[in-house]
């Protein structure tokens, strides 16, 4: 099993909020998409890749970017399922280094245990 963490804090990719106060981060989404493309280039089928995020607004960003065959969902929406390769889109990038959803053990467990390999 391989775990890759990409820290975008300090990379001028600040999070924003939509009209419902849900957070999103377009810069981080571009990095996650580039990583998904690298996975496909290395032989992982796009249909076997999932991207999860705790924020509905970030799901919308990925849907707008039209990732064909890559499954995109909130972390809660992906519970009970898995893919060959998973990308967790944390979204948050702020000076306080706050990521509120990590305080929930169940949600964090779902986020990090969905990859088959």
N, CA, C and O atoms as a GROMACS GRO file, in nm:
protein
  468
    1UNK      N    1   0.084  -0.119   0.000
    1UNK     CA    2   0.000   0.000   0.000
    1UNK      C    3   0.088   0.124   0.000
    1UNK      O    4   0.190   0.128   0.069
    2UNK      N    5   0.050   0.223  -0.076
    2UNK     CA    6   0.124   0.348  -0.083
    2UNK      C    7   0.034   0.461  -0.040
    2UNK      O    8  -0.082   0.469  -0.080
    3UNK      N    9   0.088   0.548   0.041
    3UNK     CA   10   0.016   0.668   0.084
    3UNK      C   11   0.100   0.788   0.044
    3UNK      O   12   0.216   0.798   0.083
    4UNK      N   13   0.043   0.878  -0.034
    4UNK     CA   14   0.112   0.999  -0.076
    4UNK      C   15   0.035   1.117  -0.019
    4UNK      O   16  -0.085   1.130  -0.041
    5UNK      N   17   0.104   1.203   0.053
    5UNK     CA   18   0.044   1.325   0.108
    5UNK      C   19   0.104   1.445   0.036
    5UNK      O   20   0.226   1.457   0.026
    6UNK      N   21   0.019   1.533  -0.012
    6UNK     CA   22   0.065   1.655  -0.079
    6UNK      C   23   0.012   1.773   0.001
    6UNK      O   24  -0.108   1.799   0.003
    7UNK      N   25   0.103   1.845   0.066
    7UNK     CA   26   0.067   1.960   0.148
    7UNK      C   27   0.065   2.084   0.060
    7UNK      O   28   0.168   2.123   0.005
    8UNK      N   29  -0.050   2.146   0.045
    8UNK     CA   30  -0.061   2.266  -0.038
    8UNK      C   31  -0.060   2.394   0.044
    8UNK      O   32  -0.070   2.503  -0.012
    9UNK      N   33  -0.047   2.383   0.174
    9UNK     CA   34  -0.045   2.500   0.260
    9UNK      C   35   0.076   2.587   0.224
    9UNK      O   36   0.188   2.536   0.213
   10UNK      N   37   0.054   2.715   0.204
   10UNK     CA   38   0.161   2.806   0.167
   10UNK      C   39   0.189   2.808   0.018
   10UNK      O   40   0.286   2.871  -0.026
   11UNK      N   41   0.107   2.741  -0.062
   11UNK     CA   42   0.127   2.734  -0.207
   11UNK      C   43   0.034   2.829  -0.282
   11UNK      O   44   0.010   2.810  -0.401
   12UNK      N   45  -0.018   2.928  -0.214
   12UNK     CA   46  -0.109   3.026  -0.274
   12UNK      C   47  -0.233   2.958  -0.332
   12UNK      O   48  -0.277   2.991  -0.442
   13UNK      N   49  -0.287   2.862  -0.258
   13UNK     CA   50  -0.408   2.791  -0.298
   13UNK      C   51  -0.508   2.796  -0.183
   13UNK      O   52  -0.542   2.693  -0.126
   14UNK      N   53  -0.552   2.914  -0.151
   14UNK     CA   54  -0.642   2.932  -0.038
   14UNK      C   55  -0.781   2.877  -0.070
   14UNK      O   56  -0.826   2.880  -0.184
   15UNK      N   57  -0.845   2.828   0.032
   15UNK     CA   58  -0.982   2.779   0.020
   15UNK      C   59  -1.079   2.896   0.007
   15UNK      O   60  -1.048   3.008   0.048
   16UNK      N   61  -1.195   2.870  -0.048
   16UNK     CA   62  -1.303   2.967  -0.060
   16UNK      C   63  -1.431   2.901  -0.012
   16UNK      O   64  -1.433   2.781   0.016
   17UNK      N   65  -1.538   2.978  -0.002
   17UNK     CA   66  -1.668   2.924   0.036
   17UNK      C   67  -1.771   2.961  -0.070
   17UNK      O   68  -1.766   3.069  -0.128
   18UNK      N   69  -1.865   2.869  -0.094
   18UNK     CA   70  -1.972   2.900  -0.187
   18UNK      C   71  -2.087   2.966  -0.112
   18UNK      O   72  -2.075   2.999   0.006
   19UNK      N   73  -2.198   2.985  -0.181
   19UNK     CA   74  -2.313   3.055  -0.121
   19UNK      C   75  -2.375   2.979  -0.004
   19UNK      O   76  -2.448   3.037   0.076
   20UNK      N   77  -2.347   2.850   0.006
   20UNK     CA   78  -2.400   2.771   0.118
   20UNK      C   79  -2.298   2.757   0.231
   20UNK      O   80  -2.321   2.684   0.328
   21UNK      N   81  -2.185   2.827   0.218
   21UNK     CA   82  -2.075   2.823   0.316
   21UNK      C   83  -1.996   2.692   0.312
   21UNK      O   84  -1.922   2.662   0.406
   22UNK      N   85  -2.012   2.614   0.206
   22UNK     CA   86  -1.933   2.492   0.187
   22UNK      C   87  -1.798   2.533   0.127
   22UNK      O   88  -1.793   2.617   0.038
   23UNK      N   89  -1.691   2.473   0.175
   23UNK     CA   90  -1.556   2.510   0.131
   23UNK      C   91  -1.518   2.439   0.001
   23UNK      O   92  -1.561   2.327  -0.027
   24UNK      N   93  -1.436   2.509  -0.079
   24UNK     CA   94  -1.378   2.450  -0.200
   24UNK      C   95  -1.241   2.511  -0.224
   24UNK      O   96  -1.209   2.617  -0.171
   25UNK      N   97  -1.161   2.443  -0.306
   25UNK     CA   98  -1.026   2.489  -0.334
   25UNK      C   99  -0.990   2.443  -0.476
   25UNK      O  100  -0.953   2.327  -0.497
   26UNK      N  101  -1.000   2.534  -0.571
   26UNK     CA  102  -0.976   2.499  -0.711
   26UNK      C  103  -0.832   2.456  -0.737
   26UNK      O  104  -0.809   2.364  -0.815
   27UNK      N  105  -0.736   2.522  -0.673
   27UNK     CA  106  -0.596   2.485  -0.692
   27UNK      C  107  -0.568   2.343  -0.648
   27UNK      O  108  -0.499   2.268  -0.717
   28UNK      N  109  -0.622   2.307  -0.533
   28UNK     CA  110  -0.603   2.171  -0.484
   28UNK      C  111  -0.673   2.071  -0.576
   28UNK      O  112  -0.622   1.961  -0.598
   29UNK      N  113  -0.788   2.109  -0.630
   29UNK     CA  114  -0.860   2.021  -0.723
   29UNK      C  115  -0.775   1.994  -0.847
   29UNK      O  116  -0.771   1.881  -0.896
   30UNK      N  117  -0.707   2.096  -0.898
   30UNK     CA  118  -0.621   2.077  -1.015
   30UNK      C  119  -0.507   1.979  -0.984
   30UNK      O  120  -0.471   1.896  -1.068
   31UNK      N  121  -0.450   1.989  -0.864
   31UNK     CA  122  -0.343   1.896  -0.824
   31UNK      C  123  -0.396   1.754  -0.814
   31UNK      O  124  -0.331   1.660  -0.859
   32UNK      N  125  -0.514   1.737  -0.754
   32UNK     CA  126  -0.574   1.604  -0.741
   32UNK      C  127  -0.604   1.544  -0.878
   32UNK      O  128  -0.583   1.424  -0.900
   33UNK      N  129  -0.653   1.625  -0.970
   33UNK     CA  130  -0.682   1.577  -1.105
   33UNK      C  131  -0.553   1.535  -1.176
   33UNK      O  132  -0.549   1.433  -1.244
   34UNK      N  133  -0.448   1.614  -1.159
   34UNK     CA  134  -0.318   1.579  -1.219
   34UNK      C  135  -0.269   1.446  -1.163
   34UNK      O  136  -0.212   1.365  -1.236
   35UNK      N  137  -0.290   1.424  -1.034
   35UNK     CA  138  -0.250   1.297  -0.973
   35UNK      C  139  -0.333   1.182  -1.029
   35UNK      O  140  -0.280   1.074  -1.056
   36UNK      N  141  -0.462   1.203  -1.046
   36UNK     CA  142  -0.548   1.100  -1.105
   36UNK      C  143  -0.501   1.066  -1.246
   36UNK      O  144  -0.500   0.949  -1.285
   37UNK      N  145  -0.464   1.168  -1.323
   37UNK     CA  146  -0.415   1.145  -1.459
   37UNK      C  147  -0.285   1.064  -1.458
   37UNK      O  148  -0.264   0.978  -1.544
   38UNK      N  149  -0.198   1.091  -1.361
   38UNK     CA  150  -0.073   1.015  -1.348
   38UNK      C  151  -0.103   0.868  -1.313
   38UNK      O  152  -0.035   0.778  -1.361
   39UNK      N  153  -0.203   0.847  -1.229
   39UNK     CA  154  -0.242   0.710  -1.196
   39UNK      C  155  -0.288   0.636  -1.322
   39UNK      O  156  -0.252   0.520  -1.343
   40UNK      N  157  -0.369   0.703  -1.405
   40UNK     CA  158  -0.416   0.642  -1.530
   40UNK      C  159  -0.297   0.611  -1.621
   40UNK      O  160  -0.290   0.504  -1.681
   41UNK      N  161  -0.204   0.706  -1.632
   41UNK     CA  162  -0.085   0.684  -1.715
   41UNK      C  163  -0.001   0.567  -1.665
   41UNK      O  164   0.068   0.502  -1.743
   42UNK      N  165  -0.008   0.540  -1.534
   42UNK     CA  166   0.071   0.429  -1.477
   42UNK      C  167  -0.003   0.295  -1.484
   42UNK      O  168   0.048   0.194  -1.438
   43UNK      N  169  -0.124   0.295  -1.541
   43UNK     CA  170  -0.196   0.170  -1.562
   43UNK      C  171  -0.322   0.149  -1.481
   43UNK      O  172  -0.389   0.048  -1.499
   44UNK      N  173  -0.356   0.241  -1.392
   44UNK     CA  174  -0.480   0.229  -1.316
   44UNK      C  175  -0.594   0.279  -1.404
   44UNK      O  176  -0.586   0.388  -1.460
   45UNK      N  177  -0.699   0.201  -1.418
   45UNK     CA  178  -0.814   0.244  -1.497
   45UNK      C  179  -0.886   0.358  -1.426
   45UNK      O  180  -0.901   0.356  -1.304
   46UNK      N  181  -0.931   0.457  -1.502
   46UNK     CA  182  -1.001   0.572  -1.444
   46UNK      C  183  -1.122   0.528  -1.363
   46UNK      O  184  -1.153   0.588  -1.260
   47UNK      N  185  -1.191   0.424  -1.408
   47UNK     CA  186  -1.310   0.376  -1.336
   47UNK      C  187  -1.273   0.316  -1.200
   47UNK      O  188  -1.360   0.301  -1.114
   48UNK      N  189  -1.145   0.284  -1.179
   48UNK     CA  190  -1.099   0.228  -1.052
   48UNK      C  191  -1.041   0.333  -0.958
   48UNK      O  192  -0.980   0.300  -0.857
   49UNK      N  193  -1.061   0.461  -0.992
   49UNK     CA  194  -1.011   0.571  -0.910
   49UNK      C  195  -1.129   0.645  -0.848
   49UNK      O  196  -1.229   0.670  -0.915
   50UNK      N  197  -1.116   0.679  -0.721
   50UNK     CA  198  -1.218   0.759  -0.654
   50UNK      C  199  -1.154   0.882  -0.592
   50UNK      O  200  -1.040   0.878  -0.545
   51UNK      N  201  -1.228   0.991  -0.591
   51UNK     CA  202  -1.186   1.112  -0.522
   51UNK      C  203  -1.294   1.144  -0.420
   51UNK      O  204  -1.411   1.159  -0.455
   52UNK      N  205  -1.254   1.155  -0.294
   52UNK     CA  206  -1.349   1.191  -0.189
   52UNK      C  207  -1.305   1.320  -0.121
   52UNK      O  208  -1.186   1.352  -0.113
   53UNK      N  209  -1.403   1.393  -0.075
   53UNK     CA  210  -1.381   1.520  -0.008
   53UNK      C  211  -1.493   1.540   0.094
   53UNK      O  212  -1.604   1.489   0.074
   54UNK      N  213  -1.467   1.612   0.201
   54UNK     CA  214  -1.575   1.634   0.298
   54UNK      C  215  -1.674   1.743   0.256
   54UNK      O  216  -1.777   1.760   0.321
   55UNK      N  217  -1.644   1.815   0.150
   55UNK     CA  218  -1.724   1.933   0.115
   55UNK      C  219  -1.801   1.917  -0.016
   55UNK      O  220  -1.743   1.882  -0.118
   56UNK      N  221  -1.931   1.944  -0.012
   56UNK     CA  222  -2.015   1.935  -0.132
   56UNK      C  223  -1.968   2.033  -0.239
   56UNK      O  224  -1.975   2.002  -0.358
   57UNK      N  225  -1.921   2.151  -0.199
   57UNK     CA  226  -1.874   2.249  -0.297
   57UNK      C  227  -1.752   2.196  -0.374
   57UNK      O  228  -1.737   2.225  -0.492
   58UNK      N  229  -1.667   2.119  -0.308
   58UNK     CA  230  -1.551   2.062  -0.377
   58UNK      C  231  -1.595   1.953  -0.473
   58UNK      O  232  -1.537   1.939  -0.581
   59UNK      N  233  -1.696   1.875  -0.436
   59UNK     CA  234  -1.752   1.776  -0.530
   59UNK      C  235  -1.799   1.848  -0.655
   59UNK      O  236  -1.775   1.801  -0.766
   60UNK      N  237  -1.866   1.962  -0.639
   60UNK     CA  238  -1.914   2.040  -0.754
   60UNK      C  239  -1.800   2.087  -0.842
   60UNK      O  240  -1.812   2.087  -0.964
   61UNK      N  241  -1.688   2.127  -0.780
   61UNK     CA  242  -1.571   2.172  -0.857
   61UNK      C  243  -1.521   2.057  -0.945
   61UNK      O  244  -1.494   2.076  -1.064
   62UNK      N  245  -1.510   1.938  -0.888
   62UNK     CA  246  -1.464   1.823  -0.966
   62UNK      C  247  -1.563   1.788  -1.076
   62UNK      O  248  -1.522   1.756  -1.188
   63UNK      N  249  -1.690   1.794  -1.049
   63UNK     CA  250  -1.791   1.765  -1.151
   63UNK      C  251  -1.784   1.867  -1.264
   63UNK      O  252  -1.801   1.833  -1.381
   64UNK      N  253  -1.759   1.993  -1.229
   64UNK     CA  254  -1.745   2.098  -1.330
   64UNK      C  255  -1.624   2.072  -1.419
   64UNK      O  256  -1.626   2.102  -1.538
   65UNK      N  257  -1.518   2.016  -1.361
   65UNK     CA  258  -1.396   1.987  -1.437
   65UNK      C  259  -1.409   1.860  -1.521
   65UNK      O  260  -1.318   1.826  -1.597
   66UNK      N  261  -1.520   1.790  -1.508
   66UNK     CA  262  -1.557   1.675  -1.591
   66UNK      C  263  -1.451   1.566  -1.598
   66UNK      O  264  -1.393   1.540  -1.703
   67UNK      N  265  -1.429   1.503  -1.486
   67UNK     CA  266  -1.339   1.388  -1.482
   67UNK      C  267  -1.414   1.265  -1.531
   67UNK      O  268  -1.499   1.212  -1.458
   68UNK      N  269  -1.387   1.221  -1.648
   68UNK     CA  270  -1.457   1.107  -1.704
   68UNK      C  271  -1.419   0.978  -1.632
   68UNK      O  272  -1.301   0.947  -1.618
   69UNK      N  273  -1.517   0.907  -1.587
   69UNK     CA  274  -1.507   0.775  -1.524
   69UNK      C  275  -1.449   0.773  -1.383
   69UNK      O  276  -1.462   0.672  -1.314
   70UNK      N  277  -1.385   0.881  -1.337
   70UNK     CA  278  -1.336   0.887  -1.200
   70UNK      C  279  -1.455   0.917  -1.111
   70UNK      O  280  -1.527   1.014  -1.135
   71UNK      N  281  -1.477   0.836  -1.009
   71UNK     CA  282  -1.591   0.858  -0.920
   71UNK      C  283  -1.558   0.964  -0.816
   71UNK      O  284  -1.454   0.958  -0.751
   72UNK      N  285  -1.646   1.060  -0.802
   72UNK     CA  286  -1.627   1.171  -0.709
   72UNK      C  287  -1.743   1.172  -0.611
   72UNK      O  288  -1.859   1.160  -0.650
   73UNK      N  289  -1.710   1.188  -0.482
   73UNK     CA  290  -1.814   1.183  -0.380
   73UNK      C  291  -1.767   1.255  -0.254
   73UNK      O  292  -1.648   1.282  -0.237
   74UNK      N  293  -1.863   1.284  -0.167
   74UNK     CA  294  -1.824   1.326  -0.033
   74UNK      C  295  -1.772   1.203   0.041
   74UNK      O  296  -1.800   1.090   0.002
   75UNK      N  297  -1.696   1.227   0.147
   75UNK     CA  298  -1.645   1.115   0.226
   75UNK      C  299  -1.761   1.033   0.281
   75UNK      O  300  -1.759   0.910   0.273
   76UNK      N  301  -1.862   1.100   0.336
   76UNK     CA  302  -1.977   1.029   0.391
   76UNK      C  303  -2.050   0.948   0.285
   76UNK      O  304  -2.099   0.839   0.312
   77UNK      N  305  -2.058   1.001   0.164
   77UNK     CA  306  -2.127   0.933   0.055
   77UNK      C  307  -2.055   0.809   0.004
   77UNK      O  308  -2.115   0.725  -0.062
   78UNK      N  309  -1.926   0.797   0.035
   78UNK     CA  310  -1.847   0.685  -0.012
   78UNK      C  311  -1.837   0.573   0.091
   78UNK      O  312  -1.775   0.470   0.064
   79UNK      N  313  -1.896   0.592   0.205
   79UNK     CA  314  -1.886   0.493   0.313
   79UNK      C  315  -1.938   0.357   0.267
   79UNK      O  316  -2.042   0.347   0.202
   80UNK      N  317  -1.863   0.252   0.302
   80UNK     CA  318  -1.903   0.116   0.267
   80UNK      C  319  -1.856   0.070   0.130
   80UNK      O  320  -1.883  -0.043   0.091
   81UNK      N  321  -1.786   0.155   0.058
   81UNK     CA  322  -1.738   0.121  -0.076
   81UNK      C  323  -1.588   0.145  -0.083
   81UNK      O  324  -1.530   0.206   0.007
   82UNK      N  325  -1.526   0.096  -0.191
   82UNK     CA  326  -1.382   0.119  -0.209
   82UNK      C  327  -1.346   0.117  -0.357
   82UNK      O  328  -1.425   0.072  -0.440
   83UNK      N  329  -1.229   0.165  -0.388
   83UNK     CA  330  -1.174   0.167  -0.524
   83UNK      C  331  -1.030   0.119  -0.517
   83UNK      O  332  -0.972   0.111  -0.408
   84UNK      N  333  -0.972   0.088  -0.631
   84UNK     CA  334  -0.831   0.048  -0.635
   84UNK      C  335  -0.741   0.160  -0.586
   84UNK      O  336  -0.646   0.135  -0.511
   85UNK      N  337  -0.770   0.282  -0.626
   85UNK     CA  338  -0.689   0.398  -0.586
   85UNK      C  339  -0.783   0.509  -0.541
   85UNK      O  340  -0.884   0.536  -0.606
   86UNK      N  341  -0.748   0.574  -0.432
   86UNK     CA  342  -0.830   0.682  -0.377
   86UNK      C  343  -0.747   0.808  -0.361
   86UNK      O  344  -0.630   0.803  -0.324
   87UNK      N  345  -0.810   0.920  -0.388
   87UNK     CA  346  -0.751   1.051  -0.364
   87UNK      C  347  -0.843   1.121  -0.265
   87UNK      O  348  -0.963   1.133  -0.288
   88UNK      N  349  -0.786   1.166  -0.155
   88UNK     CA  350  -0.864   1.240  -0.056
   88UNK      C  351  -0.835   1.388  -0.076
   88UNK      O  352  -0.721   1.432  -0.062
   89UNK      N  353  -0.937   1.462  -0.107
   89UNK     CA  354  -0.925   1.606  -0.131
   89UNK      C  355  -0.964   1.679  -0.002
   89UNK      O  356  -1.082   1.697   0.026
   90UNK      N  357  -0.864   1.720   0.074
   90UNK     CA  358  -0.888   1.782   0.205
   90UNK      C  359  -0.945   1.923   0.196
   90UNK      O  360  -1.014   1.968   0.287
   91UNK      N  361  -0.918   1.994   0.087
   91UNK     CA  362  -0.970   2.128   0.058
   91UNK      C  363  -0.904   2.238   0.140
   91UNK      O  364  -0.860   2.339   0.085
   92UNK      N  365  -0.897   2.220   0.269
   92UNK     CA  366  -0.856   2.328   0.358
   92UNK      C  367  -0.708   2.363   0.342
   92UNK      O  368  -0.622   2.276   0.341
   93UNK      N  369  -0.682   2.491   0.328
   93UNK     CA  370  -0.546   2.544   0.320
   93UNK      C  371  -0.551   2.684   0.377
   93UNK      O  372  -0.578   2.780   0.305
   94UNK      N  373  -0.525   2.696   0.506
   94UNK     CA  374  -0.533   2.826   0.570
   94UNK      C  375  -0.417   2.844   0.667
   94UNK      O  376  -0.352   2.748   0.706
   95UNK      N  377  -0.394   2.968   0.704
   95UNK     CA  378  -0.282   2.999   0.793
   95UNK      C  379  -0.295   2.932   0.929
   95UNK      O  380  -0.194   2.903   0.994
   96UNK      N  381  -0.418   2.906   0.973
   96UNK     CA  382  -0.441   2.842   1.103
   96UNK      C  383  -0.418   2.692   1.099
   96UNK      O  384  -0.412   2.626   1.203
   97UNK      N  385  -0.406   2.636   0.978
   97UNK     CA  386  -0.389   2.492   0.958
   97UNK      C  387  -0.503   2.413   1.022
   97UNK      O  388  -0.481   2.308   1.082
   98UNK      N  389  -0.624   2.466   1.007
   98UNK     CA  390  -0.743   2.402   1.063
   98UNK      C  391  -0.809   2.311   0.960
   98UNK      O  392  -0.833   2.352   0.846
   99UNK      N  393  -0.837   2.190   1.000
   99UNK     CA  394  -0.912   2.096   0.917
   99UNK      C  395  -1.014   2.031   1.010
   99UNK      O  396  -0.988   1.924   1.065
  100UNK      N  397  -1.128   2.095   1.027
  100UNK     CA  398  -1.225   2.056   1.129
  100UNK      C  399  -1.272   1.912   1.117
  100UNK      O  400  -1.291   1.846   1.218
  101UNK      N  401  -1.292   1.862   0.995
  101UNK     CA  402  -1.353   1.730   0.980
  101UNK      C  403  -1.261   1.618   1.026
  101UNK      O  404  -1.308   1.506   1.045
  102UNK      N  405  -1.131   1.645   1.044
  102UNK     CA  406  -1.041   1.540   1.089
  102UNK      C  407  -1.063   1.502   1.234
  102UNK      O  408  -1.013   1.400   1.281
  103UNK      N  409  -1.139   1.584   1.306
  103UNK     CA  410  -1.166   1.552   1.446
  103UNK      C  411  -1.264   1.436   1.461
  103UNK      O  412  -1.269   1.374   1.568
  104UNK      N  413  -1.339   1.405   1.358
  104UNK     CA  414  -1.433   1.292   1.363
  104UNK      C  415  -1.363   1.163   1.323
  104UNK      O  416  -1.326   1.147   1.207
  105UNK      N  417  -1.344   1.072   1.417
  105UNK     CA  418  -1.270   0.948   1.390
  105UNK      C  419  -1.336   0.863   1.282
  105UNK      O  420  -1.267   0.807   1.197
  106UNK      N  421  -1.467   0.854   1.285
  106UNK     CA  422  -1.537   0.771   1.185
  106UNK      C  423  -1.515   0.826   1.045
  106UNK      O  424  -1.485   0.751   0.952
  107UNK      N  425  -1.530   0.956   1.029
  107UNK     CA  426  -1.516   1.018   0.898
  107UNK      C  427  -1.372   1.002   0.847
  107UNK      O  428  -1.350   0.971   0.730
  108UNK      N  429  -1.275   1.022   0.934
  108UNK     CA  430  -1.135   1.007   0.893
  108UNK      C  431  -1.106   0.862   0.857
  108UNK      O  432  -1.033   0.836   0.761
  109UNK      N  433  -1.162   0.768   0.932
  109UNK     CA  434  -1.144   0.626   0.902
  109UNK      C  435  -1.200   0.594   0.763
  109UNK      O  436  -1.134   0.525   0.685
  110UNK      N  437  -1.318   0.644   0.732
  110UNK     CA  438  -1.377   0.621   0.600
  110UNK      C  439  -1.286   0.680   0.492
  110UNK      O  440  -1.263   0.617   0.388
  111UNK      N  441  -1.235   0.800   0.516
  111UNK     CA  442  -1.152   0.868   0.416
  111UNK      C  443  -1.026   0.790   0.382
  111UNK      O  444  -0.988   0.781   0.265
  112UNK      N  445  -0.960   0.736   0.482
  112UNK     CA  446  -0.829   0.674   0.457
  112UNK      C  447  -0.832   0.523   0.434
  112UNK      O  448  -0.728   0.463   0.409
  113UNK      N  449  -0.948   0.461   0.442
  113UNK     CA  450  -0.952   0.315   0.425
  113UNK      C  451  -1.032   0.270   0.303
  113UNK      O  452  -1.076   0.155   0.299
  114UNK      N  453  -1.051   0.355   0.205
  114UNK     CA  454  -1.130   0.320   0.087
  114UNK      C  455  -1.045   0.262  -0.026
  114UNK      O  456  -1.101   0.204  -0.120
  115UNK      N  457  -0.913   0.276  -0.020
  115UNK     CA  458  -0.828   0.225  -0.128
  115UNK      C  459  -0.800   0.077  -0.109
  115UNK      O  460  -0.769   0.032   0.002
  116UNK      N  461  -0.811   0.000  -0.218
  116UNK     CA  462  -0.781  -0.143  -0.212
  116UNK      C  463  -0.631  -0.168  -0.207
  116UNK      O  464  -0.585  -0.266  -0.148
  117UNK      N  465  -0.556  -0.079  -0.271
  117UNK     CA  466  -0.410  -0.097  -0.271
  117UNK      C  467  -0.339   0.034  -0.251
  117UNK      O  468  -0.216   0.038  -0.248
   0.00000   0.00000   0.00000
